[in-house]
Amino acid sequence: MKRETICVHGGTYHDSATGGINTPIFTSSATSYLDRDRAAYPRYFNTPNQEAVTAKLCALEGAEDGILFSSGMAAMSTAILAFAGSGDHVVLMDELYGGTHSFATSDFDHLSIAYSFAATNAGAVCDAVTDRTSVIVIETPTNPLLSVIDIRKVADFAKARGITTIIDNTFASPVNQNPYLLGIDIVVHSGTKYMGGHSDLCCGVVVASRKNAERVRALARHLGGSLNATECYLLERSLKTLALRVERQSENARILAAFLDRHPRVKRVYYPGLPGFPGHAVAASQMKGFGGMLSFDIDERQIEPDRFVRLLKLVSPAVSLGGVETTITSPAVTSHAPMSPEERERIGITGSLFRLSVGIEHADDLVADLETALKG
Ligand SMILES: *Cc1c(COP(=O)(O)O)cnc(C)c1O
């Protein structure tokens, strides 16, 4: 089946009691153990609502097994700790999502896990590996500069050395990128973003082989970050339109990137779909679409950043991403505020950089809103 069809039909629960075509919400946290292999229990990650969603996600990612978490960070931290323990070394990319970055810097020391940050390219990531490396964590495209890393190169390198690879696939979503099929062991998503898609859910996902997923699930039963039935149902409902939404978001982002790229008050646009973008060729080889996220730097000599963002009427200044509505953030004052100004400048996060999470509105309305605000 194609992805649009999987979004609608993948994993659907067959409701023999009523013949209803949607998965019922099974609220029970107490189930009979007689005549069953194992009673369903939310923290065992085996309830019908959890299984309906994971079956859909596995079909979308081409993976064997999946686990639903109560947040993207629950998924990421549990996945890392399932494969890295005391005495191990973890390689991470320096442009990782802020929460993953600070998980390493705040918590790895007291867990006696060594770690190194590598620049955002496959060569640097592979060079950072030591004899003790058990896990490599990558993310592509990155936040907020949309840097692209060659997934196959990292996966092949790690496989040859028995190192477990983990990717944060949130920005691309399973519609635009399927890293498991490119050789990555563990694929993590913040389901809060594109999967939920309406800025009203918080959840996370791991998909992997049966063996690797079982190892993550075993730790997840102890750490306990499971998702409840109602949230599973809302996520399942959202996933039915995932392909439609992400296809429109990617198309709108392409139009906005081209518009901004031509605009005299915009200095630079970061979007993997732009032919001149450094990561374009690698992105084209591993992504089906270039996604709904883009960033751009405005020319402060012509327009003051704070004034620009306050003049927007349709595009809302808001953190998070992946919703049906277009939102904008200033990474220097939101996600990257904890960094020193020097460090931010070094990696290209200036006070005039904006990140757009492009929604499903009509592109003409979005272009008009940006055009008006850029006039100042
Ligand atoms: C939001 C986000 C996360 C964390 O997800 P939560 O659901 O907020 O815990 C991880 N990675 C990326 C790329 C994200 O955007």
Ligand as a Chemical Component Dictionary entry (heavy atoms), coordinates in Angstrom:
data_LIG
# 
_chem_comp.id                   LIG 
_chem_comp.type                 NON-POLYMER 
_chem_comp.pdbx_formal_charge   0 
_chem_comp.three_letter_code    LIG 
# 
loop_
_chem_comp_atom.comp_id 
_chem_comp_atom.atom_id 
_chem_comp_atom.alt_atom_id 
_chem_comp_atom.type_symbol 
_chem_comp_atom.charge 
_chem_comp_atom.model_Cartn_x 
_chem_comp_atom.model_Cartn_y 
_chem_comp_atom.model_Cartn_z 
_chem_comp_atom.pdbx_ordinal 
LIG C1 C1 C 0 9.786  18.622 19.997 1  
LIG C2 C2 C 0 10.921 17.787 19.598 2  
LIG C3 C3 C 0 11.404 16.760 20.422 3  
LIG C4 C4 C 0 10.842 16.498 21.814 4  
LIG O1 O1 O 0 9.528  16.099 21.763 5  
LIG P1 P1 P 0 8.484  16.315 22.978 6  
LIG O2 O2 O 0 7.256  15.678 22.447 7  
LIG O3 O3 O 0 8.389  17.782 23.207 8  
LIG O4 O4 O 0 9.044  15.629 24.164 9  
LIG C5 C5 C 0 12.444 15.985 19.960 10 
LIG N1 N1 N 0 13.002 16.211 18.758 11 
LIG C6 C6 C 0 12.576 17.185 17.937 12 
LIG C7 C7 C 0 13.234 17.373 16.631 13 
LIG C8 C8 C 0 11.524 18.007 18.319 14 
LIG O5 O5 O 0 11.121 18.991 17.514 15 
# 
loop_
_chem_comp_bond.comp_id 
_chem_comp_bond.atom_id_1 
_chem_comp_bond.atom_id_2 
_chem_comp_bond.value_order 
_chem_comp_bond.pdbx_ordinal 
LIG C1 C2 SING 1  
LIG C2 C3 SING 2  
LIG C2 C8 DOUB 3  
LIG C3 C4 SING 4  
LIG C3 C5 DOUB 5  
LIG C4 O1 SING 6  
LIG O1 P1 SING 7  
LIG P1 O2 DOUB 8  
LIG P1 O3 SING 9  
LIG P1 O4 SING 10 
LIG C5 N1 SING 11 
LIG N1 C6 DOUB 12 
LIG C6 C7 SING 13 
LIG C6 C8 SING 14 
LIG C8 O5 SING 15 
# 
